């Protein structure tokens, strides 16, 4: 059984690592959101504060995700400063797109549809994690042809 698990892990290592570190990024995002929402007094009646808490959580989670994606998921081999800089900018650019998508979704779900802000945040995180994986896999950390 253990041999099977090890074999499957090796076969799907990137996806498993992304799910694991994606889950950790999700926890970082949710904890940062909850802390910011609590400090700001954000709730469904104060959507601008919900959006501010969402933005704070996004920045915190993106910095965590860049480090874990680079080091543990996609195992970037880029070492020179300019390459790391370009990789980081690509990562941030992709995350800005999904961050804006999350802000729009949060606004629609909380203010327009009147879904609880924490439930909305959970739904947004699922959508964003999937989209972020696709951006990272296909654009940011794609393997360069030698």
Backbone torsions as a table, in degrees:
resi	resn	phi	psi	omega
1	UNK	NA	-46.0	180.0
2	UNK	-63.1	-38.9	178.4
3	UNK	-62.7	-40.4	177.7
4	UNK	-62.0	-45.4	-180.0
5	UNK	-61.5	-44.6	179.5
6	UNK	-63.0	-43.0	178.9
7	UNK	-62.1	-45.6	179.8
8	UNK	-65.7	-39.1	178.3
9	UNK	-61.8	-47.0	-179.4
10	UNK	-62.1	-37.3	-179.5
11	UNK	-68.3	-38.1	-176.2
12	UNK	-117.9	31.3	-173.9
13	UNK	-53.9	-48.3	-177.4
14	UNK	-60.9	-46.7	-178.9
15	UNK	-66.3	-42.0	179.1
16	UNK	-63.5	-46.5	178.8
17	UNK	-62.5	-39.6	179.0
18	UNK	-64.0	-42.7	178.2
19	UNK	-63.0	-43.7	-179.8
20	UNK	-63.2	-53.7	-178.7
21	UNK	-72.4	-27.1	172.4
22	UNK	-64.5	-39.6	176.3
23	UNK	-63.8	-42.2	177.6
24	UNK	-64.1	-40.7	177.4
25	UNK	-64.1	-38.2	175.4
26	UNK	-59.2	-45.6	178.7
27	UNK	-63.4	-44.1	177.1
28	UNK	-58.2	-45.7	-179.1
29	UNK	-62.2	-47.5	-177.4
30	UNK	-66.9	-41.0	179.8
31	UNK	-67.2	-43.3	178.0
32	UNK	-63.2	-40.3	177.9
33	UNK	-63.5	-48.6	-178.6
34	UNK	-60.2	-42.6	179.8
35	UNK	-64.8	-47.0	-179.2
36	UNK	-65.7	-42.0	179.5
37	UNK	-62.4	-40.2	178.9
38	UNK	-64.7	-48.7	-179.2
39	UNK	-61.8	-42.0	-177.1
40	UNK	-80.9	-17.0	-175.2
41	UNK	74.3	33.6	-177.9
42	UNK	-75.0	139.8	172.1
43	UNK	-158.4	-176.1	-175.7
44	UNK	-61.3	-22.0	179.1
45	UNK	-84.7	-10.7	-177.8
46	UNK	-126.6	68.3	-172.4
47	UNK	-61.4	-31.4	179.2
48	UNK	-64.8	-34.3	176.9
49	UNK	-73.9	-33.0	173.9
50	UNK	-61.8	-43.7	179.5
51	UNK	-67.0	-37.7	177.6
52	UNK	-65.2	-43.0	177.7
53	UNK	-64.4	-38.2	177.4
54	UNK	-63.6	-43.1	179.4
55	UNK	-63.8	-43.3	177.8
56	UNK	-60.9	-45.8	179.7
57	UNK	-62.8	-36.7	179.4
58	UNK	-62.4	-49.0	-179.1
59	UNK	-60.1	-46.2	-179.6
60	UNK	-60.6	-47.4	-178.3
61	UNK	-68.4	-36.5	-179.9
62	UNK	-64.8	-43.8	178.7
63	UNK	-63.1	-42.2	176.2
64	UNK	-63.3	-45.0	-177.4
65	UNK	-65.6	-38.8	178.6
66	UNK	-59.5	-49.4	-178.9
67	UNK	-59.6	-49.0	-177.0
68	UNK	-70.6	-38.8	179.0
69	UNK	-64.5	-44.1	-178.8
70	UNK	-65.4	-46.3	-173.1
71	UNK	-84.0	-41.3	-168.0
72	UNK	-113.1	-27.3	-176.0
73	UNK	-93.2	-63.1	-175.3
74	UNK	-93.7	-8.4	174.9
75	UNK	46.7	59.2	-177.8
76	UNK	-58.5	135.2	178.4
77	UNK	-97.6	-0.6	-178.9
78	UNK	-66.8	126.2	-177.8
79	UNK	-120.3	-34.0	-176.5
80	UNK	-69.0	146.9	-174.4
81	UNK	-53.8	-46.9	-176.3
82	UNK	-64.2	-37.8	178.3
83	UNK	-66.3	-43.3	177.9
84	UNK	-64.6	-40.5	178.5
85	UNK	-60.9	-47.3	179.5
86	UNK	-62.7	-42.4	179.4
87	UNK	-61.7	-45.1	179.5
88	UNK	-62.8	-43.9	178.4
89	UNK	-62.8	-40.1	176.6
90	UNK	-62.6	-43.7	180.0
91	UNK	-61.2	-49.1	-179.5
92	UNK	-62.8	-41.7	179.0
93	UNK	-59.3	-46.1	178.7
94	UNK	-62.4	-41.3	-179.6
95	UNK	-69.9	-30.8	175.6
96	UNK	-62.5	-43.4	178.8
97	UNK	-59.5	-49.5	-178.7
98	UNK	-73.1	-27.8	175.4
99	UNK	-66.0	-43.2	175.8
100	UNK	-64.6	-39.9	176.6
101	UNK	-59.3	-42.1	179.3
102	UNK	-65.0	-42.2	178.7
103	UNK	-61.0	-43.3	178.5
104	UNK	-63.7	-46.4	179.1
105	UNK	-61.4	-42.1	178.3
106	UNK	-62.0	-43.9	179.6
107	UNK	-60.0	-48.3	-178.0
108	UNK	-63.3	-47.4	-176.5
109	UNK	-68.1	-41.6	-175.9
110	UNK	-80.8	-48.2	-171.8
111	UNK	-89.6	-38.5	-175.9
112	UNK	-88.0	-49.5	-175.8
113	UNK	-90.0	-18.9	179.1
114	UNK	66.7	44.1	172.9
115	UNK	-88.7	142.9	178.4
116	UNK	-49.8	140.2	-175.3
117	UNK	-63.2	-35.3	-179.6
118	UNK	-72.4	-40.6	175.8
119	UNK	-64.0	-43.2	177.1
120	UNK	-59.3	-43.0	-179.7
121	UNK	-62.2	-40.6	178.4
122	UNK	-62.8	-48.8	179.7
123	UNK	-59.5	-45.8	179.0
124	UNK	-60.0	-41.4	-179.3
125	UNK	-60.9	-41.3	178.8
126	UNK	-60.8	-48.7	-179.7
127	UNK	-62.1	-45.0	-177.3
128	UNK	-66.7	-40.7	-179.7
129	UNK	-61.6	-43.9	178.7
130	UNK	-63.7	-45.6	-179.8
131	UNK	-64.6	-40.6	178.9
132	UNK	-62.8	-39.8	178.1
133	UNK	-60.2	-46.0	-179.2
134	UNK	-61.5	-45.0	177.3
135	UNK	-61.1	-45.9	-178.0
136	UNK	-65.0	-44.5	-177.5
137	UNK	-67.5	-45.2	-172.1
138	UNK	-90.8	-16.8	-174.7
139	UNK	-129.8	-58.3	-170.1
140	UNK	-70.7	-53.4	-173.9
141	UNK	-108.9	23.7	-179.0
142	UNK	-60.9	145.5	179.6
143	UNK	-73.9	126.6	179.8
144	UNK	-80.7	140.5	175.6
145	UNK	-69.1	137.2	-178.2
146	UNK	-81.0	NA	NA
